Amino acid sequence: MADQQEKPIVENQEEVQQEGEQKLSKKQQNKLKKEQEKAEKKQQNKQQQQVQQQEQDDPLAANYGDLALIQSQERTHRQWTKVVQIDETLIGKKILVRARIHNSRVKGNLAFLVLREQYFTVQVVAAKGDNVSKQMLKFIDGIPKESIVDIVADVVQSKEEIISCSQKVELALQSIHVVSRSQPLLPFQLEDAQRRVTNFEEKGEDDVVEEKVEIKQEKQDKQEKEKLDIQVLLQTRLNNRVIDLRTPAKLAIFKVQSGVAQLFREFLMDQNFVEIHTPKLIGGASEGGTNVFKFKYFGQDACLAQSPQLYKQMVLMGDFDRVFEIAPVFRAENSRTHRHMCEFNSLDIEMVIKENFMELLDLLGDLCVFMFKGIETRYAKEIQIISQQFPYEPFKIKEPVVKLTFQEGIKLLREAGVEWPDLEDLDTETEKKLGAIVREKYDTDFYMLHRYPKNARPFYTMPCHDDPNYTLSYDFFMRGEEIVSGAQRIHDAAMLERNILDKGININTLKDYVNAFKFGAFPHGGCAFGLERVVFLYFNLKNIRNATLFPRDPVRLFP
C-alpha cells in the first residue's frame, strides 16, 4: 500500500493507454470534420429522396420508414421479442424485434441483414414480393450500420445452416422502421474491434501491451487470401468508449464484473455482514498518506477518500460486528502502468475476531473460492465470448487456498535464484516471479501472502507478537499480481497514537478515529479487493483499462 509520493511510475514514454497512437493535426481534424459533414448531408438528401419516392410511387410505403422521435406519445402494449429468445420454438410466428443493424447487403431483389442485440445476432431476409417493394429494398440499403430499427417478421427455418449468427433460425421481413439512425461514419468498425487477439506484444515486464491481430481478407478478384495486420488501438477505443462497449467481449466483461460484485455481496450477506456506505468527502487523509486528491470544502481542507478504511473500523466499534462496502475510492498516484487507476471500485470488508487473524483469512479464502467458482458456473456464456477475443488459460484456485508467510515467499524466491531482503516489500516484477513459482509448485493462480514487514504497511496495522519487525497483514495475488491488501488492525488507542506519531502524520486529522477505540474496542481486521483488478486478472486482459468502464488515470479524465 503506497503511503509516500514517489516519482511517476511510467511503463512506457508513450503512456499505457496511448499505445503509440499519434494525435491528428489540426489540418487533419478539419479534413475529417468536413468529410463527416459531407457524408451526413449526403445521407440526409438520400433520406429525403427516399421519403418523396415512397409517397409518390409505393403502395407498400407503410411497411418502412423513419419513426417519429419517441417522446412517450403513446403506449401500445405491443410485445417486443428479444433476439436471444428467437429460436426454433417460434418458427411460424410473427414477431416484433428492436435491435441494431450489425450488417446489411442488398443484391437485386433481396436484402440480407444481421440484427444485433447485445451479443446475440439474427439473420433477416427481405425478398421483393407482397410485403416488400423495390423502394423498400432501396430504403434498407440506405440505413447505416448501428442504426436501431423495429422490424416485424415471420420466424422461419433457414434452408442452409446459419453459421455467422448466434440464433439459428431466420426472419422473413414484413416491415422495417428506423427508430434511430447512426451517423454513417463510425470511429472504427465493430468487426475490427472484436477480432480475436492472437498476439500480445509486451515491451517488458510492465510495459505497454499492444493489441495486434491478424485477419484474413479474401480479395474480390478471388486471388489468394492475404494477411492483414488490423489494430484498433486502446486510445481509440477509450476515446470512443460507447462504440467499444458494443463489442461482445466488452459487454461480457462488464456483465461478469457486475456478477463479481453480486457474488461478493451474496456470500457476505449469508455470513451476517451488514452493507454500509461511508463518506467519500473527508478531512485529512483516509490512510494518512500523501497520494490524495485535495480540495477546499467550504473553506476547510479536505480530500477524496483513498479508502473507507477508518470508517469501517469506527463502525465496528459501534457494535456492527461484520460490515462490507462496495464503492469507488480515489488515489492520486501518478502511476501510468497497466494496472493502476486513480479511481476504482473497492470491495471492502471489516469484521471482529475472537483470537487470531486466521479467522479472517479462512473466511476470505472461502469468499474467494465462492466468487471464482461462481464466475465459472453462472457466466459460462460470457466466459466463452470473452475467450473468443482474449484467449487465456483458465484460472486455477486450490481448496483450501494456499497461504504462505512473507518469509516463506522470500525463501521460495531465493530457492529460485532471486535474492531479496528480508524486510523489504516486494516490487511488481518480484511479485510476478513469486506468482510463477507458486503456480509451478502448488498448481494455483491464487494465493495469500501474510506477515509483511512493518515498514511496508500503514500505521493502523497490528504488529506480530513474536517479532515487531513483521505485521499481521496480508496480500492476495491472482496470476502474480496483487488484488487484495489487508490486516488485523490496531485496536489499542495508545498504540495507535504512537504509530501515527512515528509515521509523522498529523494526529489532529485522525482525532475522531483514535477516539473510537477509547471506549472498549473489539479485536478486528479486514481487507479490500480491487474489483477491476479481479476481472482483468481472471481473464488475463493484460490491461486494467479493458476491465474499467470509463478509466481515470493521470492522463485521462474524459469521457
C-alpha angles and dihedrals in degrees: 000000000000114000100160129066108244132183112284112286105225122179094192134000090237087061126241101267095037092065094191097302115142125219118251117255119245090253091052091047092052091048091050091048091052091049091051092048091048092050092047092050091048090050092050092051090049091052092050091050091049092051092049091048091050094051093048105042116010123087088187093057091118089066094069143023144094118305120229115260107283107243098157091270092153145354114222098175090226115160119239117204117221116231092238089059095056107105144124092295089069097051109133094022129113113231140182116226133183116197145126124277103245095176137352138185130179119200122172110306094349135079123194121197136176114208120201131200111178104311097337122095136187133190120239127193125195115191123186108255143092094341102024124062132190089253090052090055090051089050091052090049090057097053109105120231115265091033115136116238141179114221134183112207145156116246108233138171111256117239089223130041112270110228105160098057133063093228115069100208130074134235120224104210121235101164139357130195127179114235095180129359122221121221107263094235113066122196086241138346116267089220088063094043094054100044118127114271105232100169132034108194108206118191095200139322095304103016133121115297107220118199113223128171136179121220133179122231124190113221118232091239087060094242119156113298114263130203121243128193105227122184134180100190121222092241090056091049094049093045088054098032095152091062093042091053089061092069112104095239094052092047089051094046093056093043088056090046089056088049093053090056090047092050090047092052093043095053094046095047088054087053091055097257119154120222113231136185117217130191120275093192107070142162116243119001121310094226098021093251133128100237095092135125104238128200142154116269105198089317096321126108110252142156143198113266116265088195141345086241102121094041092050089057094045091053091054088055085057086064099257090135097196127026141165138184136195109201145123121276130193131225122181092208115148089214116139099189138128092260109034126094131177090218125029141149116265125203102207130192133183128172141163119251131205105212116338138028088231085079086068095042092052092052091046090050090055089047092054092048089049092050097045095043088046091056089054096049102036101038105040092131093051092046090054092049094047093048091053090065101024109036111204142162111259113263115255127207126172126220115253093029119245113261121190131175118236088249091053088051091052089049091053090050093050092048087056091051098261113129117208133166117255096234103036124101116244119256123222096265093050092047089056092049091050090048090055091049092050092048091052094046101038103022093234136119091202130062143148124237115196141177096051120188115273094241090059095059138069126258097266095059116116113238120230113263093223099045123018090200088073133055139212090251136122146189127204122217136205118192089344097308128106119253101160136040124184149132149180103279130227107258097177110096096209093051089046092053091051092051093049092052092045089055091052093242122151101252093200090072089056098043096114091047095052092044090058089072097050097080102058117307130206120225105252148156144183148166145214131236122206103229096202092047092053092055098041092049096042089058094031091233091169094222127054090218088073087064098039117089098212107000123220115198135143093287104030124073099143145101 
